[in-house]
Amino acid sequence: MSLPKYKELETISSLTDIDQEIFIIQKDLFNLRLKGSTNQATKPHLFKHAKRRLSQLKFKKSVLLKLKN
């Protein structure tokens, strides 16, 4: 399983879509942390993938906001 690429975000162009994706990923990260704290089976690479995608989305959002102004 490879890391998510920034190039895959080219299809997302609206701020509302980015905000929805950010919300979903933050929810997934919360669930992963919850599973880890309750000693359920977790896959550590999923944390890395989610955090990377979250930072990519936040960067894309900041770029779109700068272009808007």
PDB file of N, CA, C, O and CB in Angstrom:
ATOM      1  N   MET A   1       0.841  -1.162   0.000  1.00  0.00           N
ATOM      2  CA  MET A   1       0.000   0.000   0.000  1.00  0.00           C
ATOM      3  C   MET A   1       0.895   1.238   0.000  1.00  0.00           C
ATOM      4  O   MET A   1       1.686   1.438   0.922  1.00  0.00           O
ATOM      5  CB  MET A   1      -0.962  -0.009   1.213  1.00  0.00           C
ATOM      6  N   SER A   2       0.768   2.060  -1.029  1.00  0.00           N
ATOM      7  CA  SER A   2       1.622   3.237  -1.128  1.00  0.00           C
ATOM      8  C   SER A   2       0.973   4.443  -0.461  1.00  0.00           C
ATOM      9  O   SER A   2      -0.236   4.481  -0.234  1.00  0.00           O
ATOM     10  CB  SER A   2       1.931   3.547  -2.590  1.00  0.00           C
ATOM     11  N   LEU A   3       1.805   5.411  -0.158  1.00  0.00           N
ATOM     12  CA  LEU A   3       1.311   6.621   0.476  1.00  0.00           C
ATOM     13  C   LEU A   3       0.453   7.416  -0.502  1.00  0.00           C
ATOM     14  O   LEU A   3       0.675   7.351  -1.711  1.00  0.00           O
ATOM     15  CB  LEU A   3       2.477   7.478   0.989  1.00  0.00           C
ATOM     16  N   PRO A   4      -0.522   8.165   0.006  1.00  0.00           N
ATOM     17  CA  PRO A   4      -1.350   8.989  -0.877  1.00  0.00           C
ATOM     18  C   PRO A   4      -0.515  10.102  -1.523  1.00  0.00           C
ATOM     19  O   PRO A   4       0.325  10.716  -0.864  1.00  0.00           O
ATOM     20  CB  PRO A   4      -2.534   9.595  -0.092  1.00  0.00           C
ATOM     21  N   LYS A   5      -0.744  10.349  -2.773  1.00  0.00           N
ATOM     22  CA  LYS A   5      -0.003  11.355  -3.525  1.00  0.00           C
ATOM     23  C   LYS A   5      -0.819  12.638  -3.629  1.00  0.00           C
ATOM     24  O   LYS A   5      -2.049  12.608  -3.686  1.00  0.00           O
ATOM     25  CB  LYS A   5       0.359  10.830  -4.929  1.00  0.00           C
ATOM     26  N   TYR A   6      -0.115  13.758  -3.652  1.00  0.00           N
ATOM     27  CA  TYR A   6      -0.781  15.065  -3.770  1.00  0.00           C
ATOM     28  C   TYR A   6      -1.458  15.191  -5.129  1.00  0.00           C
ATOM     29  O   TYR A   6      -2.473  15.876  -5.259  1.00  0.00           O
ATOM     30  CB  TYR A   6       0.233  16.220  -3.568  1.00  0.00           C
ATOM     31  N   LYS A   7      -0.915  14.549  -6.116  1.00  0.00           N
ATOM     32  CA  LYS A   7      -1.459  14.622  -7.468  1.00  0.00           C
ATOM     33  C   LYS A   7      -2.891  14.076  -7.536  1.00  0.00           C
ATOM     34  O   LYS A   7      -3.666  14.461  -8.411  1.00  0.00           O
ATOM     35  CB  LYS A   7      -0.560  13.851  -8.433  1.00  0.00           C
ATOM     36  N   GLU A   8      -3.230  13.184  -6.613  1.00  0.00           N
ATOM     37  CA  GLU A   8      -4.576  12.604  -6.590  1.00  0.00           C
ATOM     38  C   GLU A   8      -5.632  13.628  -6.177  1.00  0.00           C
ATOM     39  O   GLU A   8      -6.826  13.391  -6.360  1.00  0.00           O
ATOM     40  CB  GLU A   8      -4.617  11.410  -5.641  1.00  0.00           C
ATOM     41  N   LEU A   9      -5.206  14.761  -5.622  1.00  0.00           N
ATOM     42  CA  LEU A   9      -6.141  15.789  -5.170  1.00  0.00           C
ATOM     43  C   LEU A   9      -6.539  16.775  -6.271  1.00  0.00           C
ATOM     44  O   LEU A   9      -7.276  17.725  -6.010  1.00  0.00           O
ATOM     45  CB  LEU A   9      -5.539  16.545  -4.019  1.00  0.00           C
ATOM     46  N   GLU A  10      -6.065  16.560  -7.479  1.00  0.00           N
ATOM     47  CA  GLU A  10      -6.377  17.474  -8.573  1.00  0.00           C
ATOM     48  C   GLU A  10      -7.869  17.515  -8.885  1.00  0.00           C
ATOM     49  O   GLU A  10      -8.363  18.520  -9.396  1.00  0.00           O
ATOM     50  CB  GLU A  10      -5.608  17.075  -9.813  1.00  0.00           C
ATOM     51  N   THR A  11      -8.586  16.449  -8.588  1.00  0.00           N
ATOM     52  CA  THR A  11     -10.017  16.412  -8.900  1.00  0.00           C
ATOM     53  C   THR A  11     -10.836  17.251  -7.925  1.00  0.00           C
ATOM     54  O   THR A  11     -11.950  17.664  -8.246  1.00  0.00           O
ATOM     55  CB  THR A  11     -10.519  14.977  -8.886  1.00  0.00           C
ATOM     56  N   ILE A  12     -10.288  17.505  -6.734  1.00  0.00           N
ATOM     57  CA  ILE A  12     -11.001  18.299  -5.730  1.00  0.00           C
ATOM     58  C   ILE A  12     -10.649  19.762  -5.934  1.00  0.00           C
ATOM     59  O   ILE A  12      -9.482  20.146  -5.858  1.00  0.00           O
ATOM     60  CB  ILE A  12     -10.646  17.838  -4.279  1.00  0.00           C
ATOM     61  N   SER A  13     -11.671  20.581  -6.196  1.00  0.00           N
ATOM     62  CA  SER A  13     -11.373  21.984  -6.472  1.00  0.00           C
ATOM     63  C   SER A  13     -12.195  22.951  -5.629  1.00  0.00           C
ATOM     64  O   SER A  13     -11.920  24.151  -5.643  1.00  0.00           O
ATOM     65  CB  SER A  13     -11.605  22.273  -7.926  1.00  0.00           C
ATOM     66  N   SER A  14     -13.186  22.473  -4.902  1.00  0.00           N
ATOM     67  CA  SER A  14     -13.992  23.391  -4.100  1.00  0.00           C
ATOM     68  C   SER A  14     -13.641  23.258  -2.622  1.00  0.00           C
ATOM     69  O   SER A  14     -13.247  22.191  -2.152  1.00  0.00           O
ATOM     70  CB  SER A  14     -15.494  23.126  -4.319  1.00  0.00           C
ATOM     71  N   LEU A  15     -13.793  24.359  -1.909  1.00  0.00           N
ATOM     72  CA  LEU A  15     -13.458  24.382  -0.486  1.00  0.00           C
ATOM     73  C   LEU A  15     -14.396  23.501   0.329  1.00  0.00           C
ATOM     74  O   LEU A  15     -13.978  22.915   1.328  1.00  0.00           O
ATOM     75  CB  LEU A  15     -13.503  25.808   0.040  1.00  0.00           C
ATOM     76  N   THR A  16     -15.650  23.400  -0.078  1.00  0.00           N
ATOM     77  CA  THR A  16     -16.588  22.566   0.680  1.00  0.00           C
ATOM     78  C   THR A  16     -16.221  21.089   0.571  1.00  0.00           C
ATOM     79  O   THR A  16     -16.340  20.344   1.545  1.00  0.00           O
ATOM     80  CB  THR A  16     -18.024  22.788   0.182  1.00  0.00           C
ATOM     81  N   ASP A  17     -15.774  20.663  -0.612  1.00  0.00           N
ATOM     82  CA  ASP A  17     -15.332  19.274  -0.781  1.00  0.00           C
ATOM     83  C   ASP A  17     -14.099  18.984   0.085  1.00  0.00           C
ATOM     84  O   ASP A  17     -13.990  17.922   0.698  1.00  0.00           O
ATOM     85  CB  ASP A  17     -15.018  18.985  -2.268  1.00  0.00           C
ATOM     86  N   ILE A  18     -13.188  19.937   0.121  1.00  0.00           N
ATOM     87  CA  ILE A  18     -11.982  19.767   0.927  1.00  0.00           C
ATOM     88  C   ILE A  18     -12.349  19.702   2.403  1.00  0.00           C
ATOM     89  O   ILE A  18     -11.823  18.868   3.140  1.00  0.00           O
ATOM     90  CB  ILE A  18     -10.983  20.916   0.669  1.00  0.00           C
ATOM     91  N   ASP A  19     -13.250  20.576   2.836  1.00  0.00           N
ATOM     92  CA  ASP A  19     -13.679  20.566   4.240  1.00  0.00           C
ATOM     93  C   ASP A  19     -14.345  19.245   4.614  1.00  0.00           C
ATOM     94  O   ASP A  19     -14.143  18.736   5.716  1.00  0.00           O
ATOM     95  CB  ASP A  19     -14.640  21.726   4.508  1.00  0.00           C
ATOM     96  N   GLN A  20     -15.133  18.695   3.706  1.00  0.00           N
ATOM     97  CA  GLN A  20     -15.782  17.408   3.969  1.00  0.00           C
ATOM     98  C   GLN A  20     -14.745  16.289   4.089  1.00  0.00           C
ATOM     99  O   GLN A  20     -14.843  15.438   4.973  1.00  0.00           O
ATOM    100  CB  GLN A  20     -16.791  17.077   2.852  1.00  0.00           C
ATOM    101  N   GLU A  21     -13.767  16.297   3.208  1.00  0.00           N
ATOM    102  CA  GLU A  21     -12.705  15.285   3.258  1.00  0.00           C
ATOM    103  C   GLU A  21     -11.898  15.408   4.544  1.00  0.00           C
ATOM    104  O   GLU A  21     -11.553  14.402   5.164  1.00  0.00           O
ATOM    105  CB  GLU A  21     -11.776  15.417   2.039  1.00  0.00           C
ATOM    106  N   ILE A  22     -11.599  16.636   4.943  1.00  0.00           N
ATOM    107  CA  ILE A  22     -10.856  16.860   6.183  1.00  0.00           C
ATOM    108  C   ILE A  22     -11.640  16.307   7.367  1.00  0.00           C
ATOM    109  O   ILE A  22     -11.070  15.652   8.240  1.00  0.00           O
ATOM    110  CB  ILE A  22     -10.564  18.366   6.385  1.00  0.00           C
ATOM    111  N   PHE A  23     -12.936  16.566   7.401  1.00  0.00           N
ATOM    112  CA  PHE A  23     -13.779  16.068   8.492  1.00  0.00           C
ATOM    113  C   PHE A  23     -13.763  14.542   8.541  1.00  0.00           C
ATOM    114  O   PHE A  23     -13.647  13.956   9.617  1.00  0.00           O
ATOM    115  CB  PHE A  23     -15.223  16.577   8.332  1.00  0.00           C
ATOM    116  N   ILE A  24     -13.878  13.909   7.399  1.00  0.00           N
ATOM    117  CA  ILE A  24     -13.901  12.448   7.336  1.00  0.00           C
ATOM    118  C   ILE A  24     -12.574  11.865   7.822  1.00  0.00           C
ATOM    119  O   ILE A  24     -12.563  10.885   8.568  1.00  0.00           O
ATOM    120  CB  ILE A  24     -14.196  11.975   5.899  1.00  0.00           C
ATOM    121  N   ILE A  25     -11.466  12.457   7.407  1.00  0.00           N
ATOM    122  CA  ILE A  25     -10.159  11.936   7.801  1.00  0.00           C
ATOM    123  C   ILE A  25      -9.913  12.157   9.291  1.00  0.00           C
ATOM    124  O   ILE A  25      -9.337  11.298   9.958  1.00  0.00           O
ATOM    125  CB  ILE A  25      -9.047  12.598   6.978  1.00  0.00           C
ATOM    126  N   GLN A  26     -10.348  13.310   9.817  1.00  0.00           N
ATOM    127  CA  GLN A  26     -10.198  13.549  11.253  1.00  0.00           C
ATOM    128  C   GLN A  26     -11.021  12.549  12.058  1.00  0.00           C
ATOM    129  O   GLN A  26     -10.597  12.100  13.123  1.00  0.00           O
ATOM    130  CB  GLN A  26     -10.616  14.984  11.607  1.00  0.00           C
ATOM    131  N   LYS A  27     -12.185  12.207  11.549  1.00  0.00           N
ATOM    132  CA  LYS A  27     -13.033  11.211  12.197  1.00  0.00           C
ATOM    133  C   LYS A  27     -12.360   9.833  12.166  1.00  0.00           C
ATOM    134  O   LYS A  27     -12.391   9.098  13.154  1.00  0.00           O
ATOM    135  CB  LYS A  27     -14.417  11.151  11.509  1.00  0.00           C
ATOM    136  N   ASP A  28     -11.760   9.495  11.038  1.00  0.00           N
ATOM    137  CA  ASP A  28     -11.046   8.224  10.929  1.00  0.00           C
ATOM    138  C   ASP A  28      -9.853   8.171  11.883  1.00  0.00           C
ATOM    139  O   ASP A  28      -9.607   7.144  12.516  1.00  0.00           O
ATOM    140  CB  ASP A  28     -10.576   8.004   9.490  1.00  0.00           C
ATOM    141  N   LEU A  29      -9.112   9.279  11.986  1.00  0.00           N
ATOM    142  CA  LEU A  29      -7.986   9.328  12.913  1.00  0.00           C
ATOM    143  C   LEU A  29      -8.453   9.149  14.355  1.00  0.00           C
ATOM    144  O   LEU A  29      -7.803   8.456  15.139  1.00  0.00           O
ATOM    145  CB  LEU A  29      -7.232  10.651  12.763  1.00  0.00           C
ATOM    146  N   PHE A  30      -9.563   9.764  14.701  1.00  0.00           N
ATOM    147  CA  PHE A  30     -10.110   9.600  16.044  1.00  0.00           C
ATOM    148  C   PHE A  30     -10.448   8.141  16.315  1.00  0.00           C
ATOM    149  O   PHE A  30     -10.142   7.610  17.383  1.00  0.00           O
ATOM    150  CB  PHE A  30     -11.354  10.474  16.227  1.00  0.00           C
ATOM    151  N   ASN A  31     -11.080   7.500  15.341  1.00  0.00           N
ATOM    152  CA  ASN A  31     -11.442   6.086  15.503  1.00  0.00           C
ATOM    153  C   ASN A  31     -10.199   5.203  15.626  1.00  0.00           C
ATOM    154  O   ASN A  31     -10.193   4.244  16.398  1.00  0.00           O
ATOM    155  CB  ASN A  31     -12.302   5.617  14.316  1.00  0.00           C
ATOM    156  N   LEU A  32      -9.155   5.521  14.874  1.00  0.00           N
ATOM    157  CA  LEU A  32      -7.911   4.756  14.972  1.00  0.00           C
ATOM    158  C   LEU A  32      -7.280   4.926  16.348  1.00  0.00           C
ATOM    159  O   LEU A  32      -6.800   3.959  16.940  1.00  0.00           O
ATOM    160  CB  LEU A  32      -6.922   5.191  13.880  1.00  0.00           C
ATOM    161  N   ARG A  33      -7.281   6.161  16.857  1.00  0.00           N
ATOM    162  CA  ARG A  33      -6.724   6.395  18.196  1.00  0.00           C
ATOM    163  C   ARG A  33      -7.544   5.678  19.261  1.00  0.00           C
ATOM    164  O   ARG A  33      -6.994   5.138  20.220  1.00  0.00           O
ATOM    165  CB  ARG A  33      -6.670   7.901  18.502  1.00  0.00           C
ATOM    166  N   LEU A  34      -8.854   5.678  19.087  1.00  0.00           N
ATOM    167  CA  LEU A  34      -9.741   5.004  20.033  1.00  0.00           C
ATOM    168  C   LEU A  34      -9.470   3.503  20.042  1.00  0.00           C
ATOM    169  O   LEU A  34      -9.408   2.885  21.105  1.00  0.00           O
ATOM    170  CB  LEU A  34     -11.217   5.278  19.684  1.00  0.00           C
ATOM    171  N   LYS A  35      -9.310   2.925  18.866  1.00  0.00           N
ATOM    172  CA  LYS A  35      -8.988   1.498  18.790  1.00  0.00           C
ATOM    173  C   LYS A  35      -7.652   1.193  19.450  1.00  0.00           C
ATOM    174  O   LYS A  35      -7.497   0.170  20.117  1.00  0.00           O
ATOM    175  CB  LYS A  35      -8.965   1.034  17.337  1.00  0.00           C
ATOM    176  N   GLY A  36      -6.686   2.093  19.258  1.00  0.00           N
ATOM    177  CA  GLY A  36      -5.381   1.883  19.866  1.00  0.00           C
ATOM    178  C   GLY A  36      -5.433   1.966  21.378  1.00  0.00           C
ATOM    179  O   GLY A  36      -4.733   1.223  22.065  1.00  0.00           O
ATOM    180  N   SER A  37      -6.249   2.857  21.901  1.00  0.00           N
ATOM    181  CA  SER A  37      -6.314   3.006  23.356  1.00  0.00           C
ATOM    182  C   SER A  37      -7.090   1.879  24.025  1.00  0.00           C
ATOM    183  O   SER A  37      -6.903   1.611  25.211  1.00  0.00           O
ATOM    184  CB  SER A  37      -6.945   4.333  23.712  1.00  0.00           C
ATOM    185  N   THR A  38      -7.953   1.225  23.272  1.00  0.00           N
ATOM    186  CA  THR A  38      -8.710   0.100  23.831  1.00  0.00           C
ATOM    187  C   THR A  38      -8.074  -1.242  23.481  1.00  0.00           C
ATOM    188  O   THR A  38      -8.690  -2.295  23.644  1.00  0.00           O
ATOM    189  CB  THR A  38     -10.151   0.134  23.330  1.00  0.00           C
ATOM    190  N   ASN A  39      -6.856  -1.191  23.006  1.00  0.00           N
ATOM    191  CA  ASN A  39      -6.074  -2.393  22.667  1.00  0.00           C
ATOM    192  C   ASN A  39      -6.742  -3.282  21.624  1.00  0.00           C
ATOM    193  O   ASN A  39      -6.579  -4.502  21.650  1.00  0.00           O
ATOM    194  CB  ASN A  39      -5.824  -3.202  23.911  1.00  0.00           C
ATOM    195  N   GLN A  40      -7.478  -2.686  20.727  1.00  0.00           N
ATOM    196  CA  GLN A  40      -8.012  -3.442  19.601  1.00  0.00           C
ATOM    197  C   GLN A  40      -6.944  -3.483  18.513  1.00  0.00           C
ATOM    198  O   GLN A  40      -5.996  -2.698  18.525  1.00  0.00           O
ATOM    199  CB  GLN A  40      -9.345  -2.812  19.066  1.00  0.00           C
ATOM    200  N   ALA A  41      -7.110  -4.389  17.595  1.00  0.00           N
ATOM    201  CA  ALA A  41      -6.132  -4.539  16.518  1.00  0.00           C
ATOM    202  C   ALA A  41      -6.142  -3.303  15.621  1.00  0.00           C
ATOM    203  O   ALA A  41      -7.178  -2.938  15.066  1.00  0.00           O
ATOM    204  CB  ALA A  41      -6.426  -5.810  15.686  1.00  0.00           C
ATOM    205  N   THR A  42      -4.984  -2.663  15.485  1.00  0.00           N
ATOM    206  CA  THR A  42      -4.847  -1.513  14.592  1.00  0.00           C
ATOM    207  C   THR A  42      -3.673  -1.745  13.662  1.00  0.00           C
ATOM    208  O   THR A  42      -2.759  -2.512  13.962  1.00  0.00           O
ATOM    209  CB  THR A  42      -4.661  -0.198  15.391  1.00  0.00           C
ATOM    210  N   LYS A  43      -3.717  -1.083  12.558  1.00  0.00           N
ATOM    211  CA  LYS A  43      -2.625  -1.152  11.593  1.00  0.00           C
ATOM    212  C   LYS A  43      -1.901   0.197  11.630  1.00  0.00           C
ATOM    213  O   LYS A  43      -2.466   1.209  11.215  1.00  0.00           O
ATOM    214  CB  LYS A  43      -3.153  -1.488  10.137  1.00  0.00           C
ATOM    215  N   PRO A  44      -0.681   0.221  12.114  1.00  0.00           N
ATOM    216  CA  PRO A  44       0.026   1.485  12.314  1.00  0.00           C
ATOM    217  C   PRO A  44       0.219   2.307  11.043  1.00  0.00           C
ATOM    218  O   PRO A  44       0.311   3.533  11.109  1.00  0.00           O
ATOM    219  CB  PRO A  44       1.355   1.212  12.917  1.00  0.00           C
ATOM    220  N   HIS A  45       0.279   1.657   9.908  1.00  0.00           N
ATOM    221  CA  HIS A  45       0.486   2.421   8.681  1.00  0.00           C
ATOM    222  C   HIS A  45      -0.721   3.282   8.331  1.00  0.00           C
ATOM    223  O   HIS A  45      -0.587   4.258   7.593  1.00  0.00           O
ATOM    224  CB  HIS A  45       0.795   1.484   7.532  1.00  0.00           C
ATOM    225  N   LEU A  46      -1.898   2.936   8.851  1.00  0.00           N
ATOM    226  CA  LEU A  46      -3.088   3.737   8.571  1.00  0.00           C
ATOM    227  C   LEU A  46      -2.995   5.125   9.203  1.00  0.00           C
ATOM    228  O   LEU A  46      -3.536   6.088   8.659  1.00  0.00           O
ATOM    229  CB  LEU A  46      -4.335   3.018   9.077  1.00  0.00           C
ATOM    230  N   PHE A  47      -2.315   5.237  10.345  1.00  0.00           N
ATOM    231  CA  PHE A  47      -2.092   6.542  10.962  1.00  0.00           C
ATOM    232  C   PHE A  47      -1.273   7.426  10.031  1.00  0.00           C
ATOM    233  O   PHE A  47      -1.599   8.591   9.801  1.00  0.00           O
ATOM    234  CB  PHE A  47      -1.382   6.391  12.323  1.00  0.00           C
ATOM    235  N   LYS A  48      -0.214   6.849   9.506  1.00  0.00           N
ATOM    236  CA  LYS A  48       0.687   7.592   8.631  1.00  0.00           C
ATOM    237  C   LYS A  48      -0.041   8.061   7.371  1.00  0.00           C
ATOM    238  O   LYS A  48       0.131   9.202   6.942  1.00  0.00           O
ATOM    239  CB  LYS A  48       1.898   6.727   8.254  1.00  0.00           C
ATOM    240  N   HIS A  49      -0.843   7.192   6.786  1.00  0.00           N
ATOM    241  CA  HIS A  49      -1.578   7.533   5.576  1.00  0.00           C
ATOM    242  C   HIS A  49      -2.599   8.638   5.854  1.00  0.00           C
ATOM    243  O   HIS A  49      -2.727   9.582   5.074  1.00  0.00           O
ATOM    244  CB  HIS A  49      -2.278   6.291   5.009  1.00  0.00           C
ATOM    245  N   ALA A  50      -3.316   8.517   6.953  1.00  0.00           N
ATOM    246  CA  ALA A  50      -4.351   9.507   7.276  1.00  0.00           C
ATOM    247  C   ALA A  50      -3.738  10.870   7.582  1.00  0.00           C
ATOM    248  O   ALA A  50      -4.247  11.897   7.133  1.00  0.00           O
ATOM    249  CB  ALA A  50      -5.190   9.033   8.469  1.00  0.00           C
ATOM    250  N   LYS A  51      -2.654  10.879   8.341  1.00  0.00           N
ATOM    251  CA  LYS A  51      -2.001  12.149   8.670  1.00  0.00           C
ATOM    252  C   LYS A  51      -1.443  12.819   7.425  1.00  0.00           C
ATOM    253  O   LYS A  51      -1.520  14.039   7.274  1.00  0.00           O
ATOM    254  CB  LYS A  51      -0.882  11.927   9.688  1.00  0.00           C
ATOM    255  N   ARG A  52      -0.888  12.023   6.547  1.00  0.00           N
ATOM    256  CA  ARG A  52      -0.332  12.584   5.313  1.00  0.00           C
ATOM    257  C   ARG A  52      -1.439  13.170   4.441  1.00  0.00           C
ATOM    258  O   ARG A  52      -1.287  14.270   3.911  1.00  0.00           O
ATOM    259  CB  ARG A  52       0.445  11.507   4.532  1.00  0.00           C
ATOM    260  N   ARG A  53      -2.538  12.456   4.288  1.00  0.00           N
ATOM    261  CA  ARG A  53      -3.663  12.947   3.482  1.00  0.00           C
ATOM    262  C   ARG A  53      -4.251  14.220   4.100  1.00  0.00           C
ATOM    263  O   ARG A  53      -4.624  15.148   3.382  1.00  0.00           O
ATOM    264  CB  ARG A  53      -4.760  11.855   3.356  1.00  0.00           C
ATOM    265  N   LEU A  54      -4.332  14.260   5.427  1.00  0.00           N
ATOM    266  CA  LEU A  54      -4.857  15.427   6.123  1.00  0.00           C
ATOM    267  C   LEU A  54      -3.980  16.647   5.863  1.00  0.00           C
ATOM    268  O   LEU A  54      -4.498  17.731   5.596  1.00  0.00           O
ATOM    269  CB  LEU A  54      -4.958  15.154   7.629  1.00  0.00           C
ATOM    270  N   SER A  55      -2.681  16.489   5.935  1.00  0.00           N
ATOM    271  CA  SER A  55      -1.788  17.621   5.682  1.00  0.00           C
ATOM    272  C   SER A  55      -1.853  18.058   4.220  1.00  0.00           C
ATOM    273  O   SER A  55      -1.752  19.250   3.927  1.00  0.00           O
ATOM    274  CB  SER A  55      -0.346  17.256   6.057  1.00  0.00           C
ATOM    275  N   GLN A  56      -2.019  17.113   3.310  1.00  0.00           N
ATOM    276  CA  GLN A  56      -2.150  17.472   1.899  1.00  0.00           C
ATOM    277  C   GLN A  56      -3.424  18.269   1.657  1.00  0.00           C
ATOM    278  O   GLN A  56      -3.417  19.246   0.909  1.00  0.00           O
ATOM    279  CB  GLN A  56      -2.140  16.216   1.022  1.00  0.00           C
ATOM    280  N   LEU A  57      -4.514  17.855   2.285  1.00  0.00           N
ATOM    281  CA  LEU A  57      -5.784  18.567   2.118  1.00  0.00           C
ATOM    282  C   LEU A  57      -5.713  19.966   2.713  1.00  0.00           C
ATOM    283  O   LEU A  57      -6.226  20.918   2.125  1.00  0.00           O
ATOM    284  CB  LEU A  57      -6.926  17.782   2.765  1.00  0.00           C
ATOM    285  N   LYS A  58      -5.082  20.096   3.873  1.00  0.00           N
ATOM    286  CA  LYS A  58      -4.951  21.416   4.490  1.00  0.00           C
ATOM    287  C   LYS A  58      -4.088  22.340   3.632  1.00  0.00           C
ATOM    288  O   LYS A  58      -4.373  23.532   3.524  1.00  0.00           O
ATOM    289  CB  LYS A  58      -4.352  21.290   5.898  1.00  0.00           C
ATOM    290  N   PHE A  59      -3.041  21.798   3.025  1.00  0.00           N
ATOM    291  CA  PHE A  59      -2.201  22.597   2.147  1.00  0.00           C
ATOM    292  C   PHE A  59      -2.989  23.038   0.908  1.00  0.00           C
ATOM    293  O   PHE A  59      -2.913  24.194   0.494  1.00  0.00           O
ATOM    294  CB  PHE A  59      -0.947  21.803   1.734  1.00  0.00           C
ATOM    295  N   LYS A  60      -3.736  22.115   0.332  1.00  0.00           N
ATOM    296  CA  LYS A  60      -4.541  22.433  -0.850  1.00  0.00           C
ATOM    297  C   LYS A  60      -5.569  23.514  -0.512  1.00  0.00           C
ATOM    298  O   LYS A  60      -5.829  24.405  -1.321  1.00  0.00           O
ATOM    299  CB  LYS A  60      -5.249  21.162  -1.388  1.00  0.00           C
ATOM    300  N   LYS A  61      -6.146  23.433   0.672  1.00  0.00           N
ATOM    301  CA  LYS A  61      -7.127  24.430   1.109  1.00  0.00           C
ATOM    302  C   LYS A  61      -6.465  25.797   1.239  1.00  0.00           C
ATOM    303  O   LYS A  61      -7.039  26.801   0.818  1.00  0.00           O
ATOM    304  CB  LYS A  61      -7.769  24.013   2.451  1.00  0.00           C
ATOM    305  N   SER A  62      -5.284  25.849   1.809  1.00  0.00           N
ATOM    306  CA  SER A  62      -4.592  27.129   1.963  1.00  0.00           C
ATOM    307  C   SER A  62      -4.228  27.728   0.604  1.00  0.00           C
ATOM    308  O   SER A  62      -4.301  28.942   0.415  1.00  0.00           O
ATOM    309  CB  SER A  62      -3.328  26.952   2.816  1.00  0.00           C
ATOM    310  N   VAL A  63      -3.840  26.882  -0.328  1.00  0.00           N
ATOM    311  CA  VAL A  63      -3.503  27.367  -1.685  1.00  0.00           C
ATOM    312  C   VAL A  63      -4.748  27.931  -2.346  1.00  0.00           C
ATOM    313  O   VAL A  63      -4.686  28.994  -2.963  1.00  0.00           O
ATOM    314  CB  VAL A  63      -2.898  26.224  -2.561  1.00  0.00           C
ATOM    315  N   LEU A  64      -5.876  27.246  -2.232  1.00  0.00           N
ATOM    316  CA  LEU A  64      -7.115  27.746  -2.842  1.00  0.00           C
ATOM    317  C   LEU A  64      -7.570  29.050  -2.199  1.00  0.00           C
ATOM    318  O   LEU A  64      -8.074  29.939  -2.887  1.00  0.00           O
ATOM    319  CB  LEU A  64      -8.224  26.699  -2.727  1.00  0.00           C
ATOM    320  N   LEU A  65      -7.397  29.169  -0.889  1.00  0.00           N
ATOM    321  CA  LEU A  65      -7.769  30.406  -0.212  1.00  0.00           C
ATOM    322  C   LEU A  65      -6.892  31.575  -0.648  1.00  0.00           C
ATOM    323  O   LEU A  65      -7.382  32.696  -0.785  1.00  0.00           O
ATOM    324  CB  LEU A  65      -7.680  30.226   1.295  1.00  0.00           C
ATOM    325  N   LYS A  66      -5.600  31.327  -0.867  1.00  0.00           N
ATOM    326  CA  LYS A  66      -4.703  32.387  -1.336  1.00  0.00           C
ATOM    327  C   LYS A  66      -5.060  32.803  -2.761  1.00  0.00           C
ATOM    328  O   LYS A  66      -4.977  33.984  -3.099  1.00  0.00           O
ATOM    329  CB  LYS A  66      -3.234  31.921  -1.270  1.00  0.00           C
ATOM    330  N   LEU A  67      -5.453  31.852  -3.593  1.00  0.00           N
ATOM    331  CA  LEU A  67      -5.828  32.171  -4.962  1.00  0.00           C
ATOM    332  C   LEU A  67      -7.123  32.961  -5.025  1.00  0.00           C
ATOM    333  O   LEU A  67      -7.320  33.769  -5.932  1.00  0.00           O
ATOM    334  CB  LEU A  67      -5.960  30.906  -5.773  1.00  0.00           C
ATOM    335  N   LYS A  68      -7.995  32.731  -4.073  1.00  0.00           N
ATOM    336  CA  LYS A  68      -9.274  33.406  -4.032  1.00  0.00           C
ATOM    337  C   LYS A  68      -9.099  34.900  -3.736  1.00  0.00           C
ATOM    338  O   LYS A  68      -9.831  35.741  -4.259  1.00  0.00           O
ATOM    339  CB  LYS A  68     -10.177  32.757  -2.985  1.00  0.00           C
ATOM    340  N   ASN A  69      -8.109  35.211  -2.885  1.00  0.00           N
ATOM    341  CA  ASN A  69      -7.903  36.608  -2.488  1.00  0.00           C
ATOM    342  C   ASN A  69      -7.174  37.350  -3.523  1.00  0.00           C
ATOM    343  O   ASN A  69      -6.911  38.541  -3.360  1.00  0.00           O
ATOM    344  CB  ASN A  69      -7.166  36.708  -1.197  1.00  0.00           C
TER     345      ASN A  69
END
